[in-house]
Amino acid sequence: MAEAIVPLTDAEITDHLQELPGWQRSGDEITRTFGIRYHGGVALIVHVADIERLIGHHADIDLRWDRVRFGITTHDAGHRLTVADFDLAKRIDEIAAAHEARPIQSPPVSNDPDLSN
């Protein structure tokens, strides 16, 4: 019988994020964006997808002409964060570096309507 997938606590998530600079929490997902030209982004995604297939865990990926955004959560844990998400994030960082993708710092998310413009 397979082991149950255990979501991380908020404190554990904070600890894991400290080990992965550049990744940000957005609800029950961690995200990071890399700057890379379109065709380089395609190669980066293919490389990440190959590793994802091997480990059986996948990110949501958004490709634009000059960037790639990764969003990671564990669907099998009710869209909550698990250790597997942080393992995949570390692997994505290594692959992105190999493709010379440059990290793009996302602005902090604000719920203040006065700051939305």
N, C-alpha and C positions, 0 to 999 in steps of 0.2 A: 504494500500500500504506500502511495506517495505521501510525503510529509506535507502538512498544511503550510501554506504560505502565510507568514506572519508579517503584518504591517508594522512599520517602525513607529515609535512614539515621537512626539515633537522634539524632545530632547535628543533622541538618537539621530533624527533628521538634521538637527542643528550641528551635531558633532560631525556627521558625514559631510555636510556642506563645507565645514571648515577645512576638510581634507581635499576639497575640490574647488579651489578658487575659480571664480568666473561662472559657476553654475548657480542659478537662482531658483528659489522655490516660488511656485505660483500655484497656490492651493495644494492639491495632491499630485503635483507634477514638478519635476525639475527641468529647467530649460537652459540652453546656451546657444548663442549664435556665433557663427564664424564668417568672416569675410573671405570670399574666394570667387573668382570669375566662374561663369556658368559651367563651362566644360570641366573645369577643375572640380567644381561642386558635384558634378555627375560622377566623376571618378571617386571622389571622397565618399559619396553615398553608396556606390557599388562596393567599395572596400568595407564600409561599416555594415552594409547588408550581409556581406559574406560572413563576417564575425557574428552578427546577430543570428544568422541561420545556425551556426555552429553551437552557440550557447543557448538558443531557444528563447531569446528575449529581444523585443523589438522596440525601437523608438518611433514616435511620430516625427516625420521629416518634412520640412517645408523648404523647397528649393526656389530661390529667386535668381535674377541674373547676376547678382553680385554677393550673394550670401546664402548660407544654409543654416536653418534653425532646427535644433533637435529638442523634442519634448519627450520626457520619459516618465512613465508610471507603470505600475503592475496591474494590468487588466484583470488577471486571475485573482487578485487580492481586493477586488471591488474598487479598482482605480485608486489604490492607495500606494504609498511609497514603501519599498522594501529594499533589502540589501542588494538585490539583483539590479535595481535601478542605478545605484551608485557604482556598482561594478561596471555596468555598461557605460556610464558617464566617463569613468576613468579610461576605458578602452577607446571611446570616441575621442577624448583629448589626445591620446597617443596617436591615433590614426590621423586626426586633423593636423597635428604637428608634422607628421610624415608627409602630408600633402601641402605643407606650408600655408595652411589656412590661418588667418589671423583672428584671434578672438575679438569680438565686438561686445563692448560692455553695454548691456541693455539698461535703460533708465529705470529707476525704481517704479513700481506700480503704485499709483496714487488713486485713492477713492474720493479725493477732494475735487468737487466740480469746478472750483475756481482755478484749479491748475490744469484743467483739461484742454485749454486753448493754447 
